[in-house]
Amino acid sequence: MFTRTAAISFTIIAGAVFCAPLVSQQKSAPVAAPPVTLEFPVTMQQKVVAGRTPTGTKVTAKLVVATLVNGVVIPRNAVFSGEVTDSVAKSAASPSRLGIRMDSVQWKKGSAPLKVYLTAWYYPIRMSEAEPLSYGPTAEIGRVRNGNGAGAVPDLGSPTSQPFPTSDAEGGGALAPVTIASNISDHRVPMKSTMSLRKDDGSVAIASAASNLKLDKLTTYVLATGDLLSGK
């Protein structure tokens, strides 16, 4: 699911060697492979709320799945460290904006500088047929509601019913954390009504005109080195 790509260059030498001297030799210019966007599934180690969490706040996140980068395996539970770069609450005139940049990753036997950004993607909870029917994810991404006879049954084919978590009091009913690597989907999905923004300095932020952006500590969000396209 998560890959790496190294830059590749090669030289082509055209010539003829028989019993006669070398006739000609040509060299092509080095050809570099296009850069590939790296991505990392993580869980935040603190709640972040657009407009409430100040810009410059230090944040951390834990890697959910071991990821290979430039020949080095970054293990599960490696810690990304960075800060909030944009934090604007939704208003009647403007959408909510939230930007997070991680500058490094550290694990037990190593560390590395690595500039990655919060994207408008996450990994929903995998719900098997053998599991009891639950009412989620709804207002809380990364949590499922205990069946209590309230609320509508979610469409399991559309896991993006709500884009961001809210407080427990808003949804009602008991909430149980279920975000572990074996429980998340194999494919990321876009957050509903949320878009990515590319700034002039190359950084990435996300925005939503539908609701105020909030990150919880249970959802598996996606950090990446740049914009992400659908299809994974």
N, C-alpha and C positions, 0 to 999 in steps of 0.2 A: 504493500500500500504506500509505504514511504520509501522514496528512492533518492539516490544521489547521482550527479553527473559531473564528471571531470572534464575540463577543457581538453580538447584533442587537437593536435596539429600533426601534419604529415607532409612529407616531401616526395614528389614524384620525379623520378629520374628516367628520362627517355633516352635511349641510345641503342646502338647495335654493336655487338662484339662478336666478330667471327675471326677470320685470319687477317682481316684488314684492320687498320687503326680505328679508334673511336671516331664516328662520324659527327655526332652532335650530342649535346646534353642540355636539357632544359629543367628548370626548377620552378615549381608553382609556388605561389605565395602561401604561407601558413593559413589553414582554414580552422577556425575555432567553432566548436559546437555552441549553439545558442544556450544562454544561461537557463537553468531549470529552477523553478521556484521550490524551495524546501518548505515543508510544512510539518507541524508538530501538534499532536493532540494533547491538551493539558487541562488540568483542573486548577482554578485559581485558589490561592491560599487565603484570600480575604474577599469580602464583598466589595464591589465597586459600583457606584451609582452616579450616572451622568449629572453634573450640576451640583452634586453633594460631595463627591470625592474630589478634592482640589487637584488642579494640575500640578505636577511635580511630586505627588504622593508616590512613595516607593511601594512596589508590588512584587509578589513572587507567584510562581505557578509550578506545578509538578507535572512531569512528563508521564503520560498514561501508558504509552507503548514504546519499547526500546526502538531507537531509530538510528540508521546507519548514515553517517555524514562524513564524506571525504575519507573513507576507509576506517573511521572510528565509530564504534557503537556507543551511542549515548544511552545509558541504561534507563529503564523505567524508574520513576521517582527522582530522576535528576531534577534539580531546581533551577528554573529560569528566574533571573532577577532583572528588574527594570523599573519603569515609572509611568505614571499617567501623563500623557502628552496633550490630551484634549478632553474637556469635560464641560458640556453645555446641556442644561436641562431643556426639555421640550417646552415651547411656548406657542401661543396662538400664531405668532408670526414666523417662527423658525423651528426646524426639526431638532431633535436631540442629537448630540454628537459625543462620541467617546473614542479616544485614542489611547492605546497602550503599546509601548515599545519595550521589548526585552533586549538587554545589551550583553548578557552573558548567561552561560549555563554551567552548573557545577554538580559533580557527583563524587562519590567516595574516593575514586582513584584518578580523578582528573577534572579539568575545567576547560572552557573555551569561550572566547568572545564570539558572539553570534547575534546579529541584529535582526530581530523578527518582530512582527506586529500582530495585534489582534485583528482577526478578519470577521466577516459576516457569515461565518460557517460554524457548525457544531455537529457533534455526533449524538444522535438520539439514542434512547434506550431501546435495546432489542427486546421485543416481547414475543415469546414463543407461545404456540398453541397450548402447551402443557401448563402454562402459568395461569393462575386465576385472573379473571378480568379485572382490570383496574381502571381508574378514571384519570388518565394522564398520558403524556404530559399535557397539562393545560396551562394554568397560570404559573406553574413552576417547572421549568426545564430541568431535567436531571433528577426529578423526584416523581413518584407515582402515588396516587391517592389510594388509601385503603378503601375497598368497596363498602360504601355506606348507603347505597341506594339513591345518592344525590348526584345531579349533574348528568350531562349527556355522555353516551359512550363514544370515545374518540375514534376517528377513522385511522386505523393502524397504517394505512397506506399514505397518510399525510401527517407525519410526525411534527410538522411545524405549525401546530394549531395556534400557539402563542409564541412570540419572539423572545421574551425575557421574563425572568422570575419576578414575582412580587412578594409582599410579605405574607406570612402564613395566615394572618388574619383575613386577608382579602379573599382567599379561596375557601377556607373552612375545611374541616376534616383533617384527620391525622396524615402526616407526611413521613415517608420513609426514604432514606437515602439508598440509592441503588447504583451509583456510578462507579463501577469497577471495570477493568479492561474487558473481562469476559462478557459483560452485560451490554456493552455499547455496540451499535451497528457497525458493519464493515465499511459503510460509506457515509461520508459527511453530507449534510444537507444545509441549504441556506436558511438563515433566520428569517422568519416571515416579516415582510414589510421593512426590511433592513438592507442598506446598500453600502458598498465600500467607496471610500473617497481617497483619491490619490492627491497628495499635496504637492506643492511646488518643489519642496525639498526631497521628494521621493518617498516620504513616509506615508503610511496607510492609517486611516481612521474609519469608523463606521458611523452611520447616521440612520435615524428613523423618524419619520413624520407622524407615525401612528401611535407611538408610546415612548415613554422615557426609558433610556437604555440602562439596564441593570445586569450585573454579572453576579452569579452566586458561586458557592464553593463546591457544588455537586455536578454541575454541567461540564461536559467535556468540550471545551472550546478549541478553536484551531488558531495557532500562531503560524505565521508564514513570513518568508522574506519579501513577498510582494503580493500583488493581486492574485486571486485564485479563480479559475474557471470551473464551470460545472463539468461533470463527466467522471468524477472519481467516487 
